[in-house]
Amino acid sequence: MRRVLVTGASRGIGRAVASAFAVQGDRVAVHYGADTAAATRTLESLPGSGHIMVTGDLGNPDTAQQVADTAVRGLGGIDVLVNNAAVATSPATQHSVADTDYAQWQHIWRKMIDVNLLGAVNLTYCVARHLIDRSAPGSVVNVGSRGAFRGEPDFPAYAASKAGLHTFGQSMAVALAPHGISVTSVAPGFVGTERQQAKLASAEGDAVRAQSPFGRVGTPAEIASAVLYLASPQAQWASGTVLDLNGASYLRT
């Protein structure tokens, strides 16, 4: 039994990841930002016992430390951190250069970098120090994005934050290996979460599915399966990897 902190676990990929760990008997700290009702549904859906909820805006460095400390107290320690929380792409966060004024441009960039990148940076530091102080092995898995490689012209801050997350993970893989801590990332393409169902059901849906030669989008469970493997002791030798999970919709060399 391991103790796992999953950020942004109130729905979507985070909920699927939390469930995957709980199914195999791990205890999970379900982190959420603001949607208490959704996080409660995640918590209540998890098999087993000893799971907890922890809330906080990860864009605030002090709050990020409080989230880590609360999870450590509630679970009795942390063995695995999954950095999944992010300010997502949406009509409200679109910020193409031609259509965004400077004030909004600044606001969105700051928010996405603060949460998507620096939130994960700060939590990784806190959890890594906790593991080092315990002289215990562990693992960190970052949920990045295909957009880090192909670019996101309507959401450049999102792509940049995820690219930064990938490279931060690789730096930490080298830094933390001597302590027995592995660090990996997954880079999903389009995933059919609850938030994306309206888009998939609209006139855009066929074009989105056609991005992959499989003619479909990914599922949260598929991403969770990869995270579960990368967090396992058997995957320690994969430390430093960034695993593409995009159904061959974008190939990089």
N, C-alpha and C positions, 0 to 999 in steps of 0.2 A: 504494500500500500504506500503510495506516494502522496505528497501534499502539493496541489497544483493551483497556481493563481492564473486565471484566464481573464484578461482585460476585455472590456467591450462584449461581455457575455450575455447581455440581455436578450439578444435575438441573433438571427443569421448565422454566420460562420462561428462567432463566439459561442453561441448556444450549442451548436453541433460539436464543437471542440470540447466544451464542458461535459456534454453528454458522453462523448467517446471515452474520456478519462473515467467518468463515474461508472460506466458499464464494466470497465475492467477492474473496478474495485478501489479506485483512487478517491481521495477526498478533495473537493474542489472549492475554491473561493471564487464566487461569481462576482466579478467586478462590473459595475455599471456607472454611467454618468448621471442621468437624470430620470430615466424611465423605471421607477420603482416597480410598477405593475408588471412590466415585461420581465424584469429581473426576477421577480417573485415567481413568475410562471416558469422561468428556467430552473430556478432552485427546486420548485415543487415537482418538476419533471425528472429530476435526477434520481437514478436508483441508488440504493445504499443510504448511509447516514453520515453525519458529521460534516456536511457541506454548509457553507456560510455565504452570506452576501456582504460585499464591501463596496462602498460608493466613494466617488470623488472625481473632481475634474483633473485629469492628468496633465493638463496644460499648466497647472500651478506646481512648481517644484516641491513646495512644502506639502501639498496635498498628495503628490506622488509618493513621498516618503511615508506619509500617514497611511496610505493604501497598503504599502508593503508591510509596515509595522502591524496594522490591523490584521492582515492575512496571516502573518507569522504568529500572532497571539491566538487568533481564532482556530488555526489549523494545527498549532504546535510546531510550526516550521514550514518552510517552502522548499520543495525539491525541484519543481518545474515552474518556469514562468513562460506564459504564452502572451506575447505582445500583439494583441489583435485590435485594441481600441484605436479608432481613427475618426477624424472628421471626414465624412465620405463625400464622394462626388454626387451632386444633386443640382436641380435648377437653382437652389438658393446659394450654392457655393461655386457656381460657374463664374469664371473670371478670365475670359479671353481678352486679349489686349485691346482689340478693337471695340469691345462692348462694355468695358468696365472703367469707371472713373478711378482716379488715383487713390482716393480715400478707401474705396471698397477693395481695390487691389491690395493695399497695405493690410487691411483688416483680415482678408481671407488668407493671405500668405502667412501672417503672424499666427493665426489660429491653427492652420494646418501644420505648420512647422512645430508649434508649441505642443500639440497633442500627438500628431502622427510620428514625429521624430523625437523631440526632446522628452515627451512623456515616456516613451519606450527607453530612451537613454537613461533617464533618471531611475526608472523602475529596475532596469537591468543592473545599474550600479548598486542599488539597495539590496536586491536579491543576491547578487554576486558576493557582496560583502558578508551577507548573512551566511552563505554557503562556505566562504573562506574561513569565517570565524568558527564555524562548526567543523572545519576540516572535512567537509562532506562533498561528494560529487553531486552533479546536478545538470540540468539542461535548460537552455533558453531557446525558444522558437519564435521568430518574428514573422508576422503575416504581412508580407510586402505586396507587390503588385506587378503584373505584366506592364503596366503603364510606366514603370521605372525604366524599361528598356525601349519601348516603342514610342514613348512620348504621349502627352495628353494636352493638345493645343488649347482645349477649353478649360483644362484644370491643371495648369503647369505646376502650381504649388503642391498638388497631390502627387504628381509624378516625381517631383524633386524630393518630397518628404520620403517617399517610398524608396527612391534610389539611395538616399542617405541612410535609410534604415538597413538596406542590404549591405552597404559598405561598412556601416557601424558594426553590424553583426559579424562581418569577416574580421574586422579589427579585434573584436572581443573574442572571437574563436581562437586567435593566436594568443591573446593576453591571458585567457582563462584556462587554456588547455593544461598548463602546469598544475592547476588546481583541480583537475578532473571535471571541469565544467565544459560541456559542449554548447556551441551556439550555431544555429542554423536559421535559414529563412525559407519560406515558401512564397512563390510569386504567382498568385492566381490570376486567371483571365476573368471573363465575365461569369459571375456566379448567380444562380437563380435564388437569391434570398427573398424574404418577404418584401423587402424594400423595392425589389426589382420586378415584382410580378406585374404591376401596371404597365411598365415599359414592355415587358415580354408579351403582354396581351394586346398591345397597341399595334399600329401599323409598322412600328420600328422592329417588332419582335422577330420577323423573318430575317431581316438584315443582321440582327444581333446573332441569331442562331447560325447564320451562314458564315460568320467569322471563322468557325471551326469546320474542318472537313467532316467531322462527325455529325454536323447539322443540329447541334444542341448546345446548351450552355452547361457549365459545371454545376455541381450540387454542393451545398454546405457539407454534406457527409463525406464527399470525396476529399475536400480540403482537410476535414478533421482527421480522416484516416492517415493522410500524409503527415500531419502534425503529430499524431500519436506515435507513428513510427520514428520520426526524427527526434522525439523526446525520449525514446527508449534507450536503455543502455546498449542495445545491439547496434544502435546507429551512431555511437560515439565517433567512429571513424569517418562519418560524414560531416563532422564539424567543419564549419566554414562554407558549406555548400549553400547555393540558392537554387531551390528546386522549382522549375517551371511547372505550373499546373493550369494549362490553358487549352488543352485539347488540340494542340498543333495549330492554334490560331495565330501564333507569333513565334517564329523560330529565330534564335540568335546563335551566333557562332562564337 
